[in-house]
Amino acid sequence: MNSIEQMYTYISQGEYVVGKEATDVITTILGSCVATCLWDPHAQIGGMNHFLLPDGGGANDESSRFGAHAMELLINDMIKCGASRNRMRAKVFGGAQLRAGLTNAGEKNARYVLEYLKKEKIPCDGSSLGGPHARRIEFRPYGGSVRQKFVSDAQVAPPAIVMPAPISDIELF
């Protein structure tokens, strides 16, 4: 049996990636952030973004951490790679509220991405938005398939702080 090695690319807040190879897999972990997986089924090109908030502080804020700019960057890069805007399909994930009593950023992100897709006439084929759990997303842009796994707090916690070794008077060469 011959196995094909998958090429995983992890994206963080404010990042996006476009892929067109059968081995490409784009992955991220989401809490209140939203990831949009866009796919052109004819061209077999797809991409995913990961945005933090619907919009920024000012009219000139073009940070990809914000929904409008993140969506345009992803769409434009897909078009540069050979996708057609009028064939794009979407699947969206995230928008959780991980801690009760905190801001409703997740709800705002979820509402924003759905309104954006509707306004831009990009069909949304599937979504998993809201709720109290973080998600790990794996998107295979060539075929447009997405796998979601809910994750516990322990799996999304930042790595433990490693204390530096004590300084000694001995120098080794």
N, CA, C and O of each residue as an XYZ file, in Angstrom:
692
protein
N       0.840     -1.179      0.000
C       0.000      0.000      0.000
C       0.884      1.241      0.000
O       1.823      1.333      0.790
N       0.598      2.170     -0.857
C       1.380      3.385     -1.004
C       0.638      4.546     -0.351
O      -0.478      4.869     -0.756
N       1.239      5.175      0.649
C       0.570      6.290      1.322
C       1.146      7.612      0.823
O       2.332      7.721      0.514
N       0.278      8.601      0.754
C       0.680      9.937      0.322
C       0.823     10.799      1.563
O      -0.085     10.872      2.391
N       1.966     11.448      1.685
C       2.211     12.296      2.846
C       1.444     13.602      2.708
O       1.554     14.299      1.699
N       0.668     13.920      3.735
C      -0.105     15.164      3.758
C       0.820     16.322      4.140
O       1.740     16.149      4.939
N       0.575     17.484      3.575
C       1.347     18.686      3.869
C       0.477     19.610      4.722
O      -0.369     20.333      4.196
N       0.690     19.583      6.053
C      -0.112     20.374      6.981
C       0.460     21.782      7.111
O       1.670     21.973      7.236
N      -0.448     22.767      7.078
C      -0.082     24.159      7.322
C      -1.005     24.674      8.416
O      -2.227     24.659      8.266
N      -0.413     25.133      9.523
C      -1.187     25.683     10.628
C      -1.282     27.192     10.471
O      -0.283     27.857     10.197
N      -2.499     27.738     10.646
C      -2.659     29.188     10.616
C      -3.156     29.683     11.971
O      -3.908     29.000     12.666
N      -2.719     30.881     12.324
C      -3.117     31.553     13.564
C      -4.004     32.739     13.229
O      -4.338     32.979     12.069
N      -4.380     33.475     14.269
C      -5.194     34.681     14.094
C      -4.545     35.617     13.084
O      -3.348     35.896     13.151
N      -5.360     36.098     12.147
C      -4.874     37.056     11.169
C      -4.156     36.432      9.983
O      -3.608     37.152      9.148
N      -4.148     35.112      9.892
C      -3.464     34.455      8.785
C      -4.466     33.776      7.852
O      -5.615     33.529      8.220
N      -4.013     33.486      6.660
C      -4.808     32.724      5.706
C      -3.844     31.958      4.801
O      -2.685     32.343      4.648
N      -4.331     30.880      4.207
C      -3.523     30.062      3.298
C      -4.429     29.558      2.194
O      -5.595     29.239      2.427
N      -3.882     29.488      0.985
C      -4.571     28.907     -0.159
C      -3.811     27.660     -0.573
O      -2.580     27.647     -0.580
N      -4.547     26.612     -0.917
C      -3.923     25.371     -1.368
C      -4.627     24.816     -2.587
O      -5.816     25.052     -2.803
N      -3.865     24.069     -3.386
C      -4.458     23.474     -4.581
C      -3.921     22.083     -4.876
O      -4.240     21.500     -5.912
N      -3.113     21.553     -3.978
C      -2.569     20.209     -4.156
C      -3.409     19.212     -3.370
O      -3.971     19.556     -2.330
N      -3.496     17.993     -3.857
C      -4.283     16.957     -3.183
C      -3.745     16.648     -1.790
O      -4.475     16.118     -0.952
N      -2.489     16.967     -1.534
C      -1.871     16.670     -0.237
C      -1.971     17.820      0.760
O      -1.596     17.645      1.919
N      -2.462     18.989      0.353
C      -2.543     20.156      1.237
C      -3.624     19.976      2.295
O      -4.742     19.558      1.994
N      -3.274     20.299      3.542
C      -4.229     20.330      4.650
C      -3.946     21.607      5.433
O      -2.812     21.846      5.850
N      -4.974     22.424      5.632
C      -4.838     23.662      6.398
C      -5.550     23.440      7.723
O      -6.683     22.958      7.747
N      -4.899     23.785      8.815
C      -5.470     23.518     10.128
C      -5.357     24.738     11.040
O      -4.462     25.570     10.888
N      -6.277     24.821     11.982
C      -6.250     25.896     12.970
C      -7.039     25.455     14.196
O      -7.755     24.455     14.161
N      -6.899     26.210     15.272
C      -7.698     26.018     16.482
C      -8.447     27.310     16.737
O      -7.859     28.392     16.717
N      -9.752     27.196     16.977
C     -10.622     28.364     17.132
C     -11.321     28.376     18.476
O     -11.723     27.330     18.986
N     -11.464     29.540     19.038
C     -12.346     29.776     20.171
C     -13.437     30.715     19.675
O     -14.349     30.299     18.961
N     -13.335     31.992     20.060
C     -14.313     32.975     19.580
C     -14.003     33.452     18.163
O     -14.851     34.065     17.516
N     -12.797     33.174     17.682
C     -12.436     33.531     16.308
C     -13.250     32.695     15.329
O     -13.872     31.701     15.704
N     -13.232     33.117     14.066
C     -13.934     32.387     13.010
C     -12.949     32.054     11.903
O     -12.082     32.857     11.557
N     -13.095     30.863     11.357
C     -12.343     30.456     10.168
C     -13.344     30.218      9.048
O     -14.375     29.571      9.236
N     -13.018     30.751      7.890
C     -13.825     30.532      6.697
C     -13.027     29.652      5.754
O     -11.901     29.986      5.385
N     -13.608     28.533      5.367
C     -13.013     27.646      4.374
C     -13.731     27.909      3.062
O     -14.922     27.627      2.935
N     -13.017     28.444      2.094
C     -13.584     28.711      0.770
C     -13.026     27.695     -0.212
O     -11.881     27.257     -0.095
N     -13.864     27.324     -1.195
C     -13.470     26.295     -2.136
C     -14.115     26.546     -3.485
O     -15.301     26.867     -3.572
N     -13.326     26.399     -4.530
C     -13.842     26.414     -5.896
C     -13.819     24.965     -6.373
O     -12.747     24.440     -6.672
N     -14.982     24.302     -6.453
C     -15.005     22.887     -6.794
C     -14.532     22.581     -8.214
O     -14.041     21.482     -8.476
N     -14.672     23.527     -9.122
C     -14.232     23.303    -10.502
C     -12.705     23.355    -10.599
O     -12.087     22.484    -11.211
N     -12.109     24.369     -9.997
C     -10.661     24.560    -10.060
C      -9.914     23.705     -9.029
O      -8.694     23.566     -9.108
N     -10.643     23.133     -8.061
C     -10.028     22.357     -6.979
C      -9.006     23.198     -6.206
O      -7.915     22.733     -5.873
N      -9.389     24.439     -5.935
C      -8.557     25.369     -5.168
C      -9.371     25.825     -3.975
O     -10.558     26.129     -4.099
N      -8.730     25.872     -2.822
C      -9.417     26.334     -1.629
C      -8.471     27.057     -0.706
O      -7.255     27.044     -0.895
N      -9.049     27.687      0.293
C      -8.231     28.383      1.269
C      -9.004     28.598      2.551
O     -10.228     28.477      2.587
N      -8.274     28.918      3.597
C      -8.900     29.157      4.896
C      -8.260     30.386      5.526
O      -7.051     30.596      5.428
N      -9.100     31.200      6.180
C      -8.599     32.316      6.967
C      -8.989     32.097      8.429
O      -9.761     31.193      8.751
N      -8.448     32.930      9.293
C      -8.717     32.856     10.738
C      -8.735     34.300     11.224
O      -7.689     34.933     11.366
N      -9.945     34.813     11.477
C     -10.000     36.209     11.912
C     -10.505     36.341     13.341
O     -11.270     35.517     13.841
N     -10.040     37.418     13.977
C     -10.240     37.663     15.392
C     -11.516     38.436     15.702
O     -12.230     38.105     16.648
N     -11.803     39.455     14.916
C     -12.954     40.335     15.147
C     -13.563     40.740     13.812
O     -12.877     40.708     12.790
N     -14.843     41.121     13.799
C     -15.473     41.519     12.540
C     -14.809     42.724     11.888
O     -14.594     42.738     10.676
N     -14.482     43.740     12.693
C     -13.886     44.935     12.111
C     -12.919     45.559     13.088
O     -12.919     45.258     14.282
N     -12.081     46.451     12.541
C     -11.033     47.080     13.327
C     -11.454     48.398     13.930
O     -12.631     48.756     13.965
N     -10.437     49.111     14.409
C     -10.688     50.359     15.094
C     -11.019     51.527     14.198
O     -11.717     52.447     14.623
N     -10.535     51.518     12.958
C     -10.768     52.673     12.094
C     -11.019     52.257     10.664
O     -10.873     51.090     10.300
N     -11.400     53.229      9.862
C     -11.736     52.965      8.459
C     -10.528     52.485      7.661
O     -10.692     51.757      6.682
N      -9.332     52.872      8.053
C      -8.125     52.492      7.315
C      -7.445     51.254      7.885
O      -6.339     50.916      7.466
N      -8.077     50.579      8.823
C      -7.475     49.398      9.433
C      -7.623     48.211      8.493
O      -8.715     47.664      8.333
N      -6.520     47.820      7.875
C      -6.544     46.718      6.917
C      -5.858     45.479      7.471
O      -5.267     44.712      6.712
N      -5.926     45.276      8.748
C      -5.312     44.106      9.347
C      -6.116     42.857      8.999
O      -7.346     42.876      9.013
N      -5.418     41.785      8.691
C      -6.099     40.529      8.359
C      -6.671     39.858      9.607
O      -7.253     38.776      9.518
N      -6.511     40.490     10.765
C      -7.161     39.971     11.974
C      -8.646     40.298     11.984
O      -9.399     39.772     12.804
N      -9.068     41.172     11.065
C     -10.449     41.609     11.010
C     -11.150     41.014      9.793
O     -10.561     40.883      8.720
N     -12.410     40.661      9.981
C     -13.181     39.902      9.016
C     -13.169     40.402      7.588
O     -12.863     39.638      6.673
N     -13.497     41.674      7.373
C     -13.617     42.185      6.007
C     -12.307     42.039      5.243
O     -12.296     41.568      4.106
N     -11.226     42.434      5.854
C      -9.934     42.363      5.171
C      -9.484     40.908      5.012
O      -8.930     40.539      3.976
N      -9.719     40.093      6.026
C      -9.346     38.674      5.955
C     -10.072     37.974      4.812
O      -9.478     37.161      4.103
N     -11.348     38.283      4.631
C     -12.127     37.660      3.556
C     -11.616     38.106      2.187
O     -11.447     37.276      1.294
N     -11.369     39.400      2.011
C     -10.901     39.894      0.715
C      -9.528     39.341      0.366
O      -9.280     38.991     -0.788
N      -8.622     39.255      1.355
C      -7.295     38.683      1.094
C      -7.412     37.239      0.618
O      -6.764     36.845     -0.352
N      -8.232     36.460      1.296
C      -8.401     35.055      0.934
C      -9.007     34.923     -0.464
O      -8.494     34.169     -1.291
N     -10.077     35.640     -0.731
C     -10.744     35.566     -2.036
C      -9.788     35.987     -3.149
O      -9.685     35.302     -4.167
N      -9.091     37.105     -2.964
C      -8.182     37.597     -4.000
C      -7.029     36.635     -4.262
O      -6.635     36.446     -5.413
N      -6.482     36.024     -3.209
C      -5.386     35.072     -3.400
C      -5.877     33.816     -4.118
O      -5.158     33.260     -4.948
N      -7.084     33.366     -3.809
C      -7.641     32.212     -4.507
C      -7.813     32.523     -5.994
O      -7.521     31.678     -6.841
N      -8.280     33.715     -6.312
C      -8.459     34.118     -7.717
C      -7.102     34.139     -8.429
O      -6.995     33.693     -9.571
N      -6.070     34.654     -7.759
C      -4.721     34.662     -8.345
C      -4.233     33.247     -8.657
O      -3.452     33.045     -9.586
N      -4.698     32.271     -7.875
C      -4.289     30.880     -8.072
C      -5.159     30.143     -9.092
O      -4.892     28.981     -9.400
N      -6.192     30.801     -9.618
C      -7.013     30.189    -10.651
C      -8.459     29.913    -10.285
O      -9.201     29.373    -11.106
N      -8.882     30.266     -9.083
C     -10.277     30.072     -8.678
C     -11.145     31.181     -9.284
O     -10.643     32.232     -9.684
N     -12.429     30.932     -9.341
C     -13.382     31.928     -9.820
C     -14.309     32.312     -8.668
O     -14.865     31.445     -7.994
N     -14.468     33.595     -8.450
C     -15.299     34.082     -7.343
C     -16.732     33.563     -7.450
O     -17.341     33.241     -6.430
N     -17.278     33.477     -8.650
C     -18.681     33.068     -8.786
C     -18.893     31.555     -8.596
O     -20.035     31.095     -8.588
N     -17.827     30.791     -8.447
C     -17.960     29.353     -8.158
C     -17.622     29.011     -6.707
O     -17.754     27.855     -6.304
N     -17.194     29.988     -5.924
C     -16.746     29.710     -4.555
C     -17.900     29.267     -3.671
O     -19.030     29.742     -3.791
N     -17.578     28.345     -2.785
C     -18.497     27.815     -1.774
C     -17.795     27.966     -0.432
O     -16.566     27.974     -0.373
N     -18.565     28.086      0.645
C     -17.967     28.318      1.961
C     -18.457     27.324      2.996
O     -19.556     26.778      2.897
N     -17.609     27.103      3.992
C     -17.951     26.416      5.230
C     -17.286     27.242      6.327
O     -16.119     27.614      6.207
N     -18.033     27.530      7.401
C     -17.508     28.422      8.439
C     -17.588     27.768      9.814
O     -18.493     26.984     10.101
N     -16.610     28.116     10.658
C     -16.461     27.478     11.958
C     -16.000     28.486     13.006
O     -15.385     29.500     12.677
N     -16.302     28.200     14.267
C     -15.816     29.005     15.381
C     -16.920     29.807     16.037
O     -18.073     29.379     16.096
N     -16.547     30.977     16.528
C     -17.516     31.863     17.159
C     -18.003     31.378     18.514
O     -19.120     31.700     18.921
N     -17.189     30.617     19.212
C     -17.591     30.075     20.512
C     -17.530     31.143     21.603
O     -16.867     32.170     21.457
N     -18.232     30.877     22.685
C     -18.098     31.680     23.899
C     -17.525     30.718     24.935
O     -18.257     29.955     25.566
N     -16.206     30.768     25.100
C     -15.511     29.799     25.940
C     -15.721     30.025     27.428
O     -15.667     29.076     28.210
N     -15.958     31.255     27.826
C     -16.155     31.573     29.239
C     -17.430     32.399     29.388
O     -17.595     33.427     28.731
N     -18.313     31.945     30.244
C     -19.558     32.677     30.496
C     -19.239     34.048     31.081
O     -18.328     34.183     31.897
N     -19.982     35.053     30.666
C     -19.811     36.387     31.218
C     -18.798     37.243     30.480
O     -18.685     38.436     30.763
N     -18.057     36.666     29.539
C     -17.103     37.465     28.775
C     -17.818     38.105     27.585
O     -19.024     37.930     27.415
N     -17.088     38.829     26.781
C     -17.683     39.515     25.633
C     -18.344     38.527     24.683
O     -18.076     37.326     24.728
N     -19.193     39.038     23.841
C     -19.855     38.189     22.855
C     -19.152     38.275     21.501
O     -19.812     38.301     20.462
N     -17.825     38.320     21.506
C     -17.048     38.424     20.262
C     -17.345     37.265     19.331
O     -17.433     37.456     18.118
N     -17.500     36.074     19.873
C     -17.789     34.911     19.039
C     -19.094     35.055     18.282
O     -19.169     34.743     17.093
N     -20.118     35.528     18.970
C     -21.423     35.744     18.336
C     -21.325     36.803     17.238
O     -21.906     36.646     16.164
N     -20.586     37.885     17.513
C     -20.408     38.940     16.510
C     -19.659     38.413     15.295
O     -20.020     38.726     14.161
N     -18.615     37.612     15.523
C     -17.851     37.032     14.418
C     -18.720     36.121     13.562
O     -18.672     36.181     12.334
N     -19.512     35.279     14.214
C     -20.380     34.344     13.495
C     -21.404     35.096     12.647
O     -21.611     34.777     11.476
N     -22.030     36.080     13.243
C     -23.026     36.866     12.515
C     -22.373     37.588     11.335
O     -22.931     37.635     10.238
N     -21.192     38.145     11.574
C     -20.499     38.886     10.521
C     -20.201     37.996      9.315
O     -20.506     38.372      8.183
N     -19.609     36.819      9.545
C     -19.201     35.988      8.411
C     -20.408     35.521      7.601
O     -20.340     35.463      6.373
N     -21.504     35.191      8.266
C     -22.708     34.763      7.537
C     -23.301     35.911      6.719
O     -23.740     35.705      5.588
N     -23.313     37.122      7.291
C     -23.811     38.292      6.558
C     -22.903     38.622      5.377
O     -23.385     38.964      4.297
N     -21.601     38.520      5.580
C     -20.644     38.792      4.505
C     -20.877     37.835      3.336
O     -20.965     38.268      2.187
N     -20.975     36.546      3.624
C     -21.174     35.554      2.563
C     -22.481     35.796      1.816
O     -22.538     35.685      0.591
N     -23.523     36.126      2.562
C     -24.816     36.403      1.928
C     -24.715     37.619      1.009
O     -25.188     37.590     -0.127
N     -24.094     38.688      1.515
C     -23.944     39.925      0.737
C     -23.114     39.684     -0.525
O     -23.407     40.250     -1.578
N     -22.088     38.853     -0.422
C     -21.204     38.589     -1.554
C     -21.711     37.441     -2.434
O     -21.066     37.074     -3.416
N     -22.861     36.883     -2.076
C     -23.481     35.793     -2.847
C     -22.581     34.569     -2.955
O     -22.493     33.939     -4.008
N     -21.913     34.242     -1.851
C     -21.106     33.029     -1.767
C     -21.897     32.037     -0.924
O     -22.104     32.275      0.266
N     -22.345     30.926     -1.516
C     -23.148     29.967     -0.756
C     -22.367     29.368      0.418
O     -21.188     29.035      0.296
N     -23.046     29.243      1.538
C     -22.457     28.606      2.721
C     -23.027     27.187      2.804
O     -24.198     26.993      3.130
N     -22.187     26.209      2.505
C     -22.609     24.814      2.474
C     -22.671     24.167      3.847
O     -23.298     23.120      4.010
N     -22.029     24.777      4.833
C     -22.048     24.197      6.164
C     -21.430     25.141      7.174
O     -20.584     25.972      6.842
N     -21.869     24.996      8.411
C     -21.311     25.832      9.469
C     -21.411     25.123     10.806
O     -22.296     24.298     11.035
N     -20.490     25.464     11.670
C     -20.519     25.046     13.066
C     -20.058     26.267     13.851
O     -18.862     26.507     14.012
N     -21.027     27.029     14.334
C     -20.757     28.312     14.974
C     -21.375     28.365     16.358
O     -22.433     27.784     16.600
N     -20.710     29.067     17.264
C     -21.242     29.262     18.604
C     -20.923     28.102     19.522
O     -20.073     27.259     19.235
N     -21.632     28.089     20.632
C     -21.421     27.040     21.626
C     -20.273     27.361     22.565
O     -19.614     28.391     22.421
N     -20.033     26.474     23.532
C     -19.030     26.738     24.562
C     -17.662     26.087     24.335
O     -16.802     26.148     25.213
N     -17.448     25.463     23.165
C     -16.226     24.668     22.979
C     -15.327     25.203     21.872
O     -15.796     25.704     20.850
N     -14.030     25.083     22.101
C     -13.051     25.371     21.057
C     -13.111     24.249     20.026
O     -13.615     23.159     20.299
N     -12.591     24.534     18.849
C     -12.616     23.571     17.752
C     -11.251     23.501     17.078
O     -10.554     24.507     16.945
N     -10.889     22.309     16.662
C      -9.729     22.112     15.780
C     -10.310     21.828     14.398
O     -11.152     20.944     14.239
N      -9.856     22.582     13.402
C     -10.370     22.461     12.043
C      -9.249     21.972     11.133
O      -8.122     22.461     11.210
N      -9.559     21.012     10.276
C      -8.643     20.551      9.232
C      -9.380     20.655      7.900
O     -10.404     20.002      7.700
N      -8.865     21.463      7.005
C      -9.486     21.699      5.706
C      -8.574     21.179      4.610
O      -7.387     21.503      4.565
N      -9.139     20.375      3.734
C      -8.425     19.865      2.568
C      -8.942     20.640      1.351
O      -9.991     20.308      0.799
N      -8.199     21.677      0.935
C      -8.705     22.589     -0.086
C      -8.909     21.959     -1.460
O      -9.761     22.424     -2.218
N      -8.169     20.933     -1.800
C      -8.300     20.330     -3.129
C      -9.690     19.729     -3.331
O     -10.287     19.888     -4.395
N     -10.199     19.047     -2.325
C     -11.521     18.428     -2.445
C     -12.619     19.153     -1.693
O     -13.794     18.809     -1.824
N     -12.245     20.167     -0.895
C     -13.234     20.948     -0.172
C     -13.764     20.310      1.098
O     -14.759     20.781      1.648
N     -13.122     19.245      1.582
C     -13.629     18.587      2.789
C     -13.038     19.214      4.049
O     -11.900     19.683      4.058
N     -13.835     19.208      5.103
C     -13.423     19.787      6.380
C     -13.720     18.787      7.483
O     -14.756     18.124      7.483
N     -12.785     18.693      8.426
C     -13.003     17.877      9.619
C     -12.908     18.792     10.828
O     -11.975     19.586     10.948
N     -13.880     18.676     11.719
C     -13.906     19.477     12.942
C     -13.835     18.543     14.132
O     -14.448     17.475     14.147
N     -13.076     18.965     15.123
C     -13.025     18.216     16.380
C     -13.121     19.219     17.518
O     -12.344     20.173     17.581
N     -14.087     19.000     18.429
C     -14.156     19.852     19.614
C     -13.003     19.474     20.515
O     -12.668     18.298     20.657
N     -12.392     20.489     21.129
C     -11.233     20.244     21.981
C     -11.471     20.812     23.374
O     -12.230     21.764     23.551
N     -10.812     20.216     24.353
C     -10.939     20.669     25.733
C      -9.995     21.837     25.983
O      -9.106     22.121     25.180
N     -10.207     22.507     27.112
C      -9.348     23.636     27.477
C      -7.886     23.227     27.550
O      -7.007     24.001     27.170
N      -7.620     22.038     28.025
C      -6.248     21.578     28.179
C      -5.543     21.476     26.826
O      -4.331     21.675     26.740
N      -6.291     21.168     25.780
C      -5.689     21.017     24.459
C      -5.437     22.342     23.762
O      -4.681     22.380     22.791
N      -6.042     23.429     24.220
C      -5.810     24.728     23.597
C      -5.033     25.670     24.502
O      -4.764     26.811     24.128
N      -4.672     25.200     25.689
C      -3.911     26.036     26.616
C      -2.524     26.301     26.046
O      -1.955     25.439     25.376
N      -1.978     27.481     26.305
C      -0.626     27.758     25.829
C       0.365     26.815     26.496
O       0.099     26.312     27.587
N       1.501     26.568     25.855
C       2.484     25.667     26.455
C       2.951     26.190     27.807
O       2.975     27.396     28.055
N       3.315     25.266     28.659
C       3.810     25.630     29.989
C       5.084     26.455     29.853
O       5.872     26.259     28.928
N       5.267     27.366     30.776
C       6.475     28.189     30.776
C       7.636     27.332     31.259
O       7.558     26.691     32.307
N       8.701     27.331     30.491
C       9.886     26.571     30.849
C      10.866     27.523     31.500
O      11.252     28.536     30.917
N      11.264     27.189     32.712
C      12.207     28.036     33.435
C      13.613     27.790     32.910
O      13.987     26.641     32.675
N      14.402     28.848     32.720
C      15.778     28.654     32.247
C      16.610     27.946     33.304
O      16.336     28.038     34.501
N      17.618     27.246     32.845
C      18.523     26.545     33.773
C      19.262     27.576     34.616
O      19.567     28.673     34.145
N      19.547     27.219     35.859
C      20.278     28.172     36.709
C      21.650     28.477     36.108
O      22.276     27.627     35.474
N      22.096     29.713     36.326
C      23.402     30.129     35.826
C      24.456     29.657     36.797
O      24.325     29.821     38.010
N      25.506     29.068     36.251
C      26.588     28.595     37.121
C      27.873     29.336     36.763
O      27.948     30.050     35.763
N      28.854     29.147     37.592
C      30.145     29.790     37.352
C      31.024     28.984     36.406
O      32.128     29.410     36.067
N      30.546     27.839     35.984
C      31.346     26.985     35.121
C      30.936     27.198     33.679
O      29.748     27.164     33.355
N      31.901     27.416     32.820
C      31.637     27.575     31.400
C      32.155     26.361     30.683
O      33.309     25.976     30.875
N      31.329     25.743     29.856
C      31.762     24.582     29.079
C      32.008     25.023     27.655
O      31.271     25.839     27.102
N      33.058     24.471     27.068
C      33.397     24.825     25.678
C      32.915     23.767     24.744
O      33.103     23.880     23.532
